[in-house]
Amino acid sequence: MTEINQSCPKCNSIDAYFDGSLWNCPICNHEWVINNEKVEEQNTDDNIRDVHGNVLQDGDSVTVIKDLKIKGSSSSVKGGTKVKNIKLIKDSNDGHNIGCKIEGFGAMNLKSEFVKKS
């Protein structure tokens, strides 16, 4: 792998490094893009999407796409189970972004990557 050495255009430091999207200078904290490189736009979309990319909303009905084991139980939610009236959870630390009640299991949280909008 060839390494390209790039000096900082602001302070001419040779300690600049590439972090995968921008060049950074640790001396003056300047960030820049070389030539015509395009910085990848990060997805700033706050929408929660199902496995197929459909935007989910509060009150939607979804279908579980695969069997999901329930932590602390010997049973599992079977693929094809329909879940009605979901509630979206925007700030979940564990990745579970759908709150719902599943018949026979009660209230639980699901990850949107395991459901499809129905």
The first five atom37 places (N, CA, C, CB, O) and aatype in JSON, in Angstrom:
{
  "aatype": [12, 16, 6, 9, 2, 5, 15, 4, 14, 11, 4, 2, 15, 9, 3, 0, 18, 13, 3, 7, 15, 10, 17, 2, 4, 14, 9, 4, 2, 8, 6, 17, 19, 9, 2, 2, 6, 11, 19, 6, 6, 5, 2, 16, 3, 3, 2, 9, 1, 3, 19, 8, 7, 2, 19, 10, 5, 3, 7, 3, 15, 19, 16, 19, 9, 11, 3, 10, 11, 9, 11, 7, 15, 15, 15, 15, 19, 11, 7, 7, 16, 11, 19, 11, 2, 9, 11, 10, 9, 11, 3, 15, 2, 3, 7, 8, 2, 9, 7, 4, 11, 9, 6, 7, 13, 7, 0, 12, 2, 10, 11, 15, 6, 13, 19, 11, 11, 15],
  "atom_mask": [
    [1, 1, 1, 1, 1],
    [1, 1, 1, 1, 1],
    [1, 1, 1, 1, 1],
    [1, 1, 1, 1, 1],
    [1, 1, 1, 1, 1],
    [1, 1, 1, 1, 1],
    [1, 1, 1, 1, 1],
    [1, 1, 1, 1, 1],
    [1, 1, 1, 1, 1],
    [1, 1, 1, 1, 1],
    [1, 1, 1, 1, 1],
    [1, 1, 1, 1, 1],
    [1, 1, 1, 1, 1],
    [1, 1, 1, 1, 1],
    [1, 1, 1, 1, 1],
    [1, 1, 1, 1, 1],
    [1, 1, 1, 1, 1],
    [1, 1, 1, 1, 1],
    [1, 1, 1, 1, 1],
    [1, 1, 1, 0, 1],
    [1, 1, 1, 1, 1],
    [1, 1, 1, 1, 1],
    [1, 1, 1, 1, 1],
    [1, 1, 1, 1, 1],
    [1, 1, 1, 1, 1],
    [1, 1, 1, 1, 1],
    [1, 1, 1, 1, 1],
    [1, 1, 1, 1, 1],
    [1, 1, 1, 1, 1],
    [1, 1, 1, 1, 1],
    [1, 1, 1, 1, 1],
    [1, 1, 1, 1, 1],
    [1, 1, 1, 1, 1],
    [1, 1, 1, 1, 1],
    [1, 1, 1, 1, 1],
    [1, 1, 1, 1, 1],
    [1, 1, 1, 1, 1],
    [1, 1, 1, 1, 1],
    [1, 1, 1, 1, 1],
    [1, 1, 1, 1, 1],
    [1, 1, 1, 1, 1],
    [1, 1, 1, 1, 1],
    [1, 1, 1, 1, 1],
    [1, 1, 1, 1, 1],
    [1, 1, 1, 1, 1],
    [1, 1, 1, 1, 1],
    [1, 1, 1, 1, 1],
    [1, 1, 1, 1, 1],
    [1, 1, 1, 1, 1],
    [1, 1, 1, 1, 1],
    [1, 1, 1, 1, 1],
    [1, 1, 1, 1, 1],
    [1, 1, 1, 0, 1],
    [1, 1, 1, 1, 1],
    [1, 1, 1, 1, 1],
    [1, 1, 1, 1, 1],
    [1, 1, 1, 1, 1],
    [1, 1, 1, 1, 1],
    [1, 1, 1, 0, 1],
    [1, 1, 1, 1, 1],
    [1, 1, 1, 1, 1],
    [1, 1, 1, 1, 1],
    [1, 1, 1, 1, 1],
    [1, 1, 1, 1, 1],
    [1, 1, 1, 1, 1],
    [1, 1, 1, 1, 1],
    [1, 1, 1, 1, 1],
    [1, 1, 1, 1, 1],
    [1, 1, 1, 1, 1],
    [1, 1, 1, 1, 1],
    [1, 1, 1, 1, 1],
    [1, 1, 1, 0, 1],
    [1, 1, 1, 1, 1],
    [1, 1, 1, 1, 1],
    [1, 1, 1, 1, 1],
    [1, 1, 1, 1, 1],
    [1, 1, 1, 1, 1],
    [1, 1, 1, 1, 1],
    [1, 1, 1, 0, 1],
    [1, 1, 1, 0, 1],
    [1, 1, 1, 1, 1],
    [1, 1, 1, 1, 1],
    [1, 1, 1, 1, 1],
    [1, 1, 1, 1, 1],
    [1, 1, 1, 1, 1],
    [1, 1, 1, 1, 1],
    [1, 1, 1, 1, 1],
    [1, 1, 1, 1, 1],
    [1, 1, 1, 1, 1],
    [1, 1, 1, 1, 1],
    [1, 1, 1, 1, 1],
    [1, 1, 1, 1, 1],
    [1, 1, 1, 1, 1],
    [1, 1, 1, 1, 1],
    [1, 1, 1, 0, 1],
    [1, 1, 1, 1, 1],
    [1, 1, 1, 1, 1],
    [1, 1, 1, 1, 1],
    [1, 1, 1, 0, 1],
    [1, 1, 1, 1, 1],
    [1, 1, 1, 1, 1],
    [1, 1, 1, 1, 1],
    [1, 1, 1, 1, 1],
    [1, 1, 1, 0, 1],
    [1, 1, 1, 1, 1],
    [1, 1, 1, 0, 1],
    [1, 1, 1, 1, 1],
    [1, 1, 1, 1, 1],
    [1, 1, 1, 1, 1],
    [1, 1, 1, 1, 1],
    [1, 1, 1, 1, 1],
    [1, 1, 1, 1, 1],
    [1, 1, 1, 1, 1],
    [1, 1, 1, 1, 1],
    [1, 1, 1, 1, 1],
    [1, 1, 1, 1, 1],
    [1, 1, 1, 1, 1],
    [1, 1, 1, 1, 1]
  ],
  "atom_positions": [
    [[0.83, -1.16, 0.0], [0.0, 0.0, 0.0], [0.88, 1.24, 0.0], [-0.95, -0.01, 1.2], [1.8, 1.35, 0.82]],
    [[0.63, 2.15, -0.9], [1.41, 3.36, -0.95], [0.8, 4.42, -0.06], [1.53, 3.87, -2.38], [-0.42, 4.58, -0.01]],
    [[1.64, 5.12, 0.63], [1.18, 6.16, 1.52], [1.51, 7.51, 0.91], [1.82, 6.01, 2.93], [2.64, 7.74, 0.48]],
    [[0.54, 8.39, 0.86], [0.73, 9.72, 0.31], [1.01, 10.66, 1.46], [-0.51, 10.18, -0.51], [0.22, 10.77, 2.4]],
    [[2.13, 11.34, 1.38], [2.44, 12.34, 2.4], [1.89, 13.67, 1.94], [3.97, 12.43, 2.68], [2.15, 14.1, 0.82]],
    [[1.13, 14.29, 2.79], [0.48, 15.56, 2.47], [0.84, 16.55, 3.57], [-1.07, 15.39, 2.34], [0.71, 16.25, 4.75]],
    [[1.29, 17.73, 3.17], [1.57, 18.74, 4.18], [0.36, 19.66, 4.33], [2.84, 19.56, 3.8], [-0.42, 19.84, 3.39]],
    [[0.22, 20.23, 5.49], [-0.91, 21.09, 5.8], [-0.83, 22.38, 4.98], [-0.96, 21.41, 7.32], [0.21, 23.03, 4.98]],
    [[-1.9, 22.75, 4.29], [-1.87, 23.98, 3.5], [-1.87, 25.25, 4.37], [-3.06, 24.02, 2.56], [-1.56, 26.33, 3.87]],
    [[-2.21, 25.12, 5.63], [-2.28, 26.29, 6.51], [-0.95, 26.56, 7.21], [-3.38, 26.09, 7.55], [-0.47, 27.69, 7.22]],
    [[-0.34, 25.51, 7.8], [0.9, 25.71, 8.56], [2.09, 24.97, 7.96], [0.7, 25.27, 9.99], [3.2, 25.07, 8.49]],
    [[1.89, 24.23, 6.88], [2.93, 23.46, 6.18], [3.55, 22.34, 7.01], [4.02, 24.38, 5.73], [4.66, 21.9, 6.72]],
    [[2.85, 21.89, 8.03], [3.33, 20.78, 8.84], [3.3, 19.5, 8.01], [2.48, 20.62, 10.13], [2.37, 19.29, 7.23]],
    [[4.31, 18.67, 8.18], [4.34, 17.4, 7.45], [3.71, 16.26, 8.26], [5.78, 17.04, 7.08], [3.73, 15.11, 7.83]],
    [[3.16, 16.59, 9.41], [2.54, 15.58, 10.29], [1.07, 15.33, 9.98], [2.68, 16.01, 11.72], [0.39, 14.67, 10.76]],
    [[0.57, 15.84, 8.86], [-0.84, 15.68, 8.51], [-1.15, 14.21, 8.27], [-1.19, 16.52, 7.27], [-0.28, 13.45, 7.85]],
    [[-2.39, 13.82, 8.53], [-2.82, 12.44, 8.33], [-4.22, 12.41, 7.75], [-2.76, 11.65, 9.64], [-5.0, 13.36, 7.91]],
    [[-4.54, 11.3, 7.07], [-5.84, 11.11, 6.45], [-6.67, 10.21, 7.35], [-5.71, 10.51, 5.02], [-6.21, 9.12, 7.7]],
    [[-7.89, 10.63, 7.74], [-8.7, 9.84, 8.66], [-9.8, 9.05, 7.97], [-9.31, 10.73, 9.69], [-10.69, 8.52, 8.63]],
    [[-9.76, 8.97, 6.65], [-10.77, 8.22, 5.91], [-11.73, 9.13, 5.17], [0.0, 0.0, 0.0], [-12.34, 8.7, 4.19]],
    [[-11.88, 10.37, 5.6], [-12.75, 11.29, 4.9], [-12.09, 12.66, 4.7], [-14.07, 11.45, 5.66], [-12.36, 13.33, 3.7]],
    [[-11.25, 13.07, 5.62], [-10.59, 14.37, 5.53], [-9.12, 14.24, 5.91], [-11.28, 15.41, 6.43], [-8.74, 13.31, 6.63]],
    [[-8.3, 15.18, 5.43], [-6.94, 15.32, 5.91], [-6.98, 16.18, 7.15], [-6.0, 15.92, 4.83], [-7.74, 17.15, 7.2]],
    [[-6.18, 15.86, 8.15], [-6.16, 16.58, 9.42], [-4.74, 16.95, 9.78], [-6.8, 15.74, 10.54], [-3.81, 16.18, 9.56]],
    [[-4.59, 18.14, 10.35], [-3.29, 18.58, 10.84], [-3.33, 18.6, 12.36], [-2.92, 19.98, 10.27], [-4.13, 19.34, 12.94]],
    [[-2.49, 17.81, 13.04], [-2.5, 17.78, 14.5], [-1.86, 19.03, 15.12], [-1.77, 16.55, 14.99], [-2.03, 19.3, 16.31]],
    [[-1.13, 19.79, 14.31], [-0.47, 20.99, 14.82], [-1.44, 22.17, 14.94], [0.71, 21.37, 13.91], [-1.55, 22.79, 16.0]],
    [[-2.16, 22.46, 13.82], [-3.05, 23.63, 13.83], [-4.54, 23.25, 13.79], [-2.73, 24.53, 12.65], [-5.4, 24.13, 13.75]],
    [[-4.84, 21.95, 13.79], [-6.22, 21.43, 13.77], [-6.99, 21.79, 12.51], [-6.97, 21.95, 14.96], [-8.22, 21.81, 12.52]],
    [[-6.29, 22.06, 11.43], [-6.94, 22.37, 10.15], [-7.37, 21.07, 9.48], [-5.97, 23.18, 9.21], [-6.65, 20.07, 9.53]],
    [[-8.57, 21.08, 8.84], [-9.07, 19.92, 8.09], [-9.32, 20.35, 6.66], [-10.38, 19.35, 8.74], [-9.78, 21.46, 6.42]],
    [[-9.0, 19.46, 5.69], [-9.2, 19.81, 4.3], [-9.36, 18.57, 3.43], [-8.05, 20.65, 3.8], [-9.08, 17.45, 3.84]],
    [[-9.83, 18.83, 2.19], [-10.0, 17.78, 1.19], [-9.0, 18.07, 0.08], [-11.48, 17.73, 0.64], [-8.81, 19.22, -0.3]],
    [[-8.36, 17.02, -0.43], [-7.38, 17.2, -1.5], [-8.06, 17.11, -2.86], [-6.26, 16.15, -1.4], [-8.9, 16.24, -3.08]],
    [[-7.7, 18.01, -3.75], [-8.16, 18.03, -5.14], [-9.67, 17.92, -5.25], [-7.51, 16.9, -5.93], [-10.4, 18.72, -4.66]],
    [[-10.12, 16.93, -5.99], [-11.55, 16.78, -6.23], [-12.16, 15.65, -5.43], [-11.8, 16.54, -7.69], [-13.2, 15.11, -5.8]],
    [[-11.51, 15.29, -4.32], [-12.07, 14.24, -3.47], [-13.38, 14.74, -2.9], [-11.08, 13.85, -2.34], [-13.49, 15.89, -2.48]],
    [[-14.37, 13.89, -2.88], [-15.66, 14.26, -2.32], [-15.79, 13.63, -0.95], [-16.83, 13.81, -3.24], [-15.52, 12.44, -0.76]],
    [[-16.2, 14.43, -0.01], [-16.44, 13.92, 1.34], [-17.78, 13.22, 1.32], [-16.41, 15.07, 2.42], [-18.78, 13.8, 0.89]],
    [[-17.82, 11.96, 1.78], [-19.07, 11.22, 1.81], [-20.03, 11.89, 2.78], [-18.85, 9.75, 2.21], [-19.67, 12.21, 3.91]],
    [[-21.24, 12.09, 2.3], [-22.25, 12.69, 3.16], [-22.76, 11.63, 4.12], [-23.4, 13.3, 2.33], [-23.13, 10.53, 3.72]],
    [[-22.77, 11.99, 5.37], [-23.3, 11.07, 6.35], [-24.81, 11.17, 6.34], [-22.74, 11.36, 7.77], [-25.37, 12.24, 6.06]],
    [[-25.46, 10.08, 6.63], [-26.91, 10.06, 6.64], [-27.41, 10.8, 7.87], [-27.45, 8.6, 6.61], [-27.34, 10.3, 8.99]],
    [[-27.91, 12.02, 7.64], [-28.42, 12.83, 8.75], [-29.92, 12.65, 8.88], [-28.07, 14.3, 8.54], [-30.58, 13.37, 9.63]],
    [[-30.45, 11.68, 8.16], [-31.87, 11.39, 8.18], [-32.21, 10.77, 9.53], [-32.28, 10.46, 7.01], [-31.66, 9.73, 9.89]],
    [[-33.12, 11.4, 10.27], [-33.49, 10.9, 11.59], [-34.61, 9.88, 11.54], [-33.9, 12.05, 12.47], [-35.08, 9.41, 12.58]],
    [[-35.06, 9.53, 10.33], [-36.15, 8.58, 10.19], [-35.69, 7.18, 10.53], [-36.72, 8.62, 8.77], [-34.55, 6.79, 10.27]],
    [[-36.59, 6.42, 11.13], [-36.32, 5.01, 11.42], [-36.9, 4.21, 10.26], [-36.95, 4.56, 12.81], [-38.06, 4.4, 9.89]],
    [[-36.09, 3.33, 9.69], [-36.49, 2.59, 8.5], [-36.49, 1.09, 8.77], [-35.57, 2.91, 7.33], [-35.72, 0.59, 9.59]],
    [[-37.37, 0.38, 8.05], [-37.42, -1.07, 8.18], [-36.32, -1.71, 7.34], [-38.81, -1.62, 7.75], [-35.48, -1.01, 6.78]],
    [[-36.32, -3.02, 7.26], [-35.28, -3.76, 6.55], [-35.21, -3.41, 5.06], [-35.5, -5.24, 6.72], [-34.15, -3.55, 4.45]],
    [[-36.31, -2.96, 4.48], [-36.35, -2.61, 3.06], [-36.15, -1.12, 2.82], [-37.65, -3.06, 2.46], [-36.19, -0.68, 1.67]],
    [[-35.96, -0.34, 3.86], [-35.73, 1.09, 3.71], [-36.98, 1.94, 3.77], [0.0, 0.0, 0.0], [-36.91, 3.15, 3.55]],
    [[-38.12, 1.34, 4.07], [-39.36, 2.11, 4.2], [-39.36, 2.86, 5.52], [-40.6, 1.18, 4.11], [-38.98, 2.31, 6.56]],
    [[-39.79, 4.12, 5.49], [-39.84, 4.93, 6.7], [-40.99, 4.45, 7.59], [-40.02, 6.44, 6.34], [-42.12, 4.28, 7.13]],
    [[-40.67, 4.23, 8.86], [-41.68, 3.8, 9.83], [-42.18, 5.0, 10.62], [-41.09, 2.73, 10.78], [-41.44, 5.96, 10.84]],
    [[-43.45, 4.93, 11.03], [-44.06, 5.99, 11.83], [-44.81, 5.37, 13.0], [-45.02, 6.86, 10.95], [-45.15, 4.18, 12.98]],
    [[-45.04, 6.19, 14.02], [-45.84, 5.72, 15.16], [-47.2, 5.25, 14.66], [-46.01, 6.84, 16.22], [-47.82, 5.9, 13.82]],
    [[-47.66, 4.1, 15.17], [-48.96, 3.57, 14.8], [-48.94, 2.61, 13.63], [0.0, 0.0, 0.0], [-49.95, 1.98, 13.33]],
    [[-47.8, 2.47, 12.95], [-47.71, 1.54, 11.82], [-47.81, 0.1, 12.3], [-46.39, 1.75, 11.05], [-47.63, -0.2, 13.48]],
    [[-48.1, -0.79, 11.36], [-48.06, -2.22, 11.6], [-46.84, -2.78, 10.89], [-49.37, -2.93, 11.13], [-46.54, -2.38, 9.76]],
    [[-46.14, -3.7, 11.54], [-44.96, -4.32, 10.95], [-45.05, -5.83, 11.1], [-43.66, -3.78, 11.61], [-45.82, -6.35, 11.9]],
    [[-44.25, -6.52, 10.31], [-44.15, -7.97, 10.38], [-42.71, -8.35, 10.7], [-44.61, -8.64, 9.05], [-41.78, -7.84, 10.07]],
    [[-42.51, -9.22, 11.67], [-41.18, -9.7, 12.03], [-40.69, -10.6, 10.9], [-41.19, -10.49, 13.41], [-41.43, -11.47, 10.44]],
    [[-39.44, -10.4, 10.42], [-38.95, -11.14, 9.25], [-38.2, -12.42, 9.59], [-38.04, -10.25, 8.46], [-37.99, -13.26, 8.71]],
    [[-37.81, -12.6, 10.85], [-37.12, -13.84, 11.23], [-37.4, -14.14, 12.69], [-35.6, -13.75, 10.98], [-37.84, -13.27, 13.43]],
    [[-37.15, -15.37, 13.1], [-37.35, -15.74, 14.49], [-36.41, -14.93, 15.37], [-37.13, -17.26, 14.7], [-35.21, -14.83, 15.09]],
    [[-36.96, -14.35, 16.44], [-36.16, -13.54, 17.36], [-36.19, -14.16, 18.74], [-36.66, -12.08, 17.4], [-37.26, -14.3, 19.34]],
    [[-35.03, -14.52, 19.26], [-34.94, -15.06, 20.61], [-35.19, -13.94, 21.61], [-33.56, -15.72, 20.85], [-34.77, -12.8, 21.41]],
    [[-35.88, -14.28, 22.68], [-36.17, -13.3, 23.73], [-35.21, -13.54, 24.88], [-37.64, -13.4, 24.21], [-35.13, -14.64, 25.43]],
    [[-34.48, -12.49, 25.22], [-33.49, -12.58, 26.28], [-34.16, -12.98, 27.59], [-32.75, -11.25, 26.44], [-35.15, -12.38, 28.0]],
    [[-33.62, -13.98, 28.24], [-34.15, -14.43, 29.52], [-35.33, -15.37, 29.42], [0.0, 0.0, 0.0], [-35.96, -15.68, 30.43]],
    [[-35.63, -15.84, 28.21], [-36.76, -16.75, 28.01], [-36.35, -17.86, 27.04], [-38.0, -15.98, 27.48], [-35.44, -17.69, 26.23]],
    [[-37.04, -18.96, 27.13], [-36.74, -20.06, 26.2], [-37.59, -19.97, 24.94], [-36.98, -21.42, 26.89], [-37.38, -20.73, 24.0]],
    [[-38.53, -19.03, 24.9], [-39.39, -18.88, 23.72], [-38.83, -17.81, 22.78], [-40.82, -18.52, 24.14], [-37.89, -17.09, 23.13]],
    [[-39.42, -17.74, 21.59], [-38.98, -16.73, 20.63], [-40.17, -16.22, 19.83], [-37.91, -17.31, 19.68], [-41.19, -16.9, 19.69]],
    [[-40.03, -15.01, 19.31], [-41.03, -14.44, 18.43], [-40.77, -15.01, 17.05], [-40.99, -12.85, 18.43], [-39.67, -14.87, 16.52]],
    [[-41.76, -15.65, 16.47], [-41.6, -16.32, 15.18], [-41.63, -15.32, 14.03], [-42.69, -17.37, 14.99], [-42.33, -14.31, 14.09]],
    [[-40.88, -15.62, 12.98], [-40.92, -14.82, 11.77], [-42.33, -14.85, 11.2], [0.0, 0.0, 0.0], [-42.98, -15.9, 11.22]],
    [[-42.81, -13.71, 10.7], [-44.16, -13.63, 10.17], [-45.16, -13.1, 11.18], [0.0, 0.0, 0.0], [-46.31, -12.85, 10.83]],
    [[-44.73, -12.91, 12.44], [-45.61, -12.37, 13.46], [-45.92, -10.91, 13.13], [-44.97, -12.5, 14.88], [-45.01, -10.11, 12.89]],
    [[-47.21, -10.55, 13.12], [-47.61, -9.17, 12.85], [-47.69, -8.41, 14.16], [-48.96, -9.12, 12.1], [-48.21, -8.91, 15.16]],
    [[-47.18, -7.19, 14.13], [-47.19, -6.32, 15.3], [-47.9, -5.03, 14.9], [-45.73, -6.04, 15.83], [-47.52, -4.38, 13.92]],
    [[-48.93, -4.67, 15.65], [-49.72, -3.48, 15.33], [-49.39, -2.34, 16.29], [-51.22, -3.8, 15.38], [-48.94, -2.56, 17.42]],
    [[-49.62, -1.14, 15.81], [-49.53, 0.07, 16.62], [-48.17, 0.23, 17.3], [-50.61, 0.07, 17.66], [-48.09, 0.28, 18.53]],
    [[-47.11, 0.29, 16.52], [-45.76, 0.44, 17.07], [-45.52, 1.87, 17.54], [-44.71, 0.04, 16.03], [-46.19, 2.8, 17.08]],
    [[-44.59, 2.04, 18.43], [-44.13, 3.34, 18.9], [-42.64, 3.42, 18.61], [-44.44, 3.55, 20.44], [-41.89, 2.51, 18.95]],
    [[-42.2, 4.51, 17.99], [-40.78, 4.67, 17.65], [-40.02, 5.24, 18.84], [-40.62, 5.57, 16.43], [-40.5, 6.13, 19.54]],
    [[-38.81, 4.72, 19.04], [-37.93, 5.16, 20.11], [-36.71, 5.78, 19.44], [-37.53, 3.96, 21.08], [-35.9, 5.07, 18.85]],
    [[-36.57, 7.09, 19.52], [-35.5, 7.81, 18.81], [-34.14, 7.69, 19.48], [-35.86, 9.27, 18.68], [-33.14, 7.51, 18.79]],
    [[-34.07, 7.78, 20.79], [-32.79, 7.83, 21.49], [-32.52, 6.57, 22.29], [-32.73, 9.04, 22.41], [-32.43, 6.6, 23.52]],
    [[-32.4, 5.46, 21.58], [-32.15, 4.19, 22.26], [-30.67, 3.87, 22.19], [-32.99, 3.06, 21.63], [-30.07, 3.88, 21.11]],
    [[-30.07, 3.58, 23.33], [-28.64, 3.26, 23.37], [-28.33, 1.84, 22.91], [-28.11, 3.45, 24.77], [-27.21, 1.55, 22.5]],
    [[-29.31, 0.95, 22.97], [-29.05, -0.45, 22.66], [-29.48, -0.85, 21.26], [-29.75, -1.32, 23.65], [-29.4, -2.03, 20.91]],
    [[-29.95, 0.09, 20.44], [-30.32, -0.21, 19.06], [-31.76, -0.63, 18.88], [0.0, 0.0, 0.0], [-32.23, -0.74, 17.74]],
    [[-32.48, -0.86, 19.95], [-33.89, -1.22, 19.87], [-34.67, 0.08, 19.68], [-34.37, -2.01, 21.14], [-34.77, 0.88, 20.61]],
    [[-35.23, 0.28, 18.49], [-35.87, 1.56, 18.2], [-37.37, 1.46, 17.94], [-35.21, 2.19, 17.02], [-37.98, 2.41, 17.45]],
    [[-37.97, 0.32, 18.26], [-39.42, 0.15, 18.13], [-39.96, -0.42, 19.44], [-39.77, -0.79, 16.92], [-39.49, -1.45, 19.92]],
    [[-40.93, 0.27, 20.01], [-41.62, -0.22, 21.18], [-42.96, -0.78, 20.75], [0.0, 0.0, 0.0], [-43.65, -0.17, 19.94]],
    [[-43.35, -1.94, 21.29], [-44.61, -2.56, 20.85], [-45.09, -3.56, 21.89], [-44.43, -3.24, 19.49], [-44.4, -3.87, 22.85]],
    [[-46.31, -4.05, 21.66], [-46.87, -5.15, 22.44], [-47.11, -6.29, 21.47], [-48.19, -4.74, 23.2], [-47.78, -6.11, 20.46]],
    [[-46.58, -7.46, 21.79], [-46.76, -8.63, 20.95], [-47.64, -9.61, 21.7], [-45.4, -9.28, 20.56], [-47.37, -9.97, 22.85]],
    [[-48.72, -10.04, 21.04], [-49.67, -10.95, 21.66], [-48.96, -12.22, 22.12], [-50.81, -11.3, 20.69], [-48.23, -12.85, 21.35]],
    [[-49.17, -12.57, 23.36], [-48.55, -13.76, 23.94], [-47.2, -13.47, 24.6], [0.0, 0.0, 0.0], [-46.68, -14.32, 25.32]],
    [[-46.63, -12.28, 24.36], [-45.32, -11.94, 24.93], [-45.39, -10.68, 25.78], [-44.29, -11.77, 23.83], [-44.63, -10.54, 26.74]],
    [[-46.28, -9.75, 25.43], [-46.38, -8.49, 26.17], [-45.55, -7.39, 25.54], [0.0, 0.0, 0.0], [-45.19, -7.46, 24.37]],
    [[-45.24, -6.38, 26.34], [-44.49, -5.22, 25.86], [-43.02, -5.58, 25.67], [-44.63, -4.04, 26.84], [-42.42, -6.25, 26.51]],
    [[-42.46, -5.13, 24.54], [-41.04, -5.34, 24.27], [-40.55, -4.34, 23.25], [-40.77, -6.76, 23.79], [-41.33, -3.64, 22.62]],
    [[-39.25, -4.29, 23.09], [-38.62, -3.43, 22.1], [-37.99, -4.28, 21.01], [-37.57, -2.5, 22.75], [-37.44, -5.35, 21.29]],
    [[-38.06, -3.8, 19.78], [-37.49, -4.5, 18.63], [-36.52, -3.59, 17.9], [-38.6, -4.98, 17.68], [-36.57, -2.37, 18.04]],
    [[-35.65, -4.18, 17.11], [-34.78, -3.42, 16.22], [-35.46, -3.36, 14.86], [-33.35, -4.06, 16.12], [-36.01, -4.35, 14.38]],
    [[-35.42, -2.19, 14.23], [-36.1, -1.99, 12.96], [-35.49, -2.85, 11.84], [-36.04, -0.53, 12.56], [-36.16, -3.08, 10.83]],
    [[-34.28, -3.32, 11.99], [-33.65, -4.15, 10.96], [-34.26, -5.55, 10.87], [-32.17, -4.26, 11.23], [-33.96, -6.3, 9.94]],
    [[-35.12, -5.91, 11.84], [-35.73, -7.23, 11.84], [-37.24, -7.19, 11.55], [-35.5, -7.89, 13.17], [-37.94, -8.17, 11.77]],
    [[-37.72, -6.06, 11.05], [-39.14, -5.96, 10.71], [-39.3, -5.34, 9.33], [-39.9, -5.12, 11.78], [-38.41, -4.66, 8.82]],
    [[-40.47, -5.6, 8.73], [-40.83, -4.94, 7.49], [-42.21, -4.33, 7.67], [-40.8, -5.94, 6.27], [-43.07, -4.87, 8.37]],
    [[-42.41, -3.2, 7.01], [-43.69, -2.5, 7.12], [-44.76, -3.31, 6.41], [-43.59, -1.08, 6.52], [-44.53, -3.83, 5.32]],
    [[-45.95, -3.42, 7.04], [-47.02, -4.18, 6.39], [-48.25, -3.34, 6.22], [-47.35, -5.43, 7.2], [-49.26, -3.82, 5.69]]
  ]
}
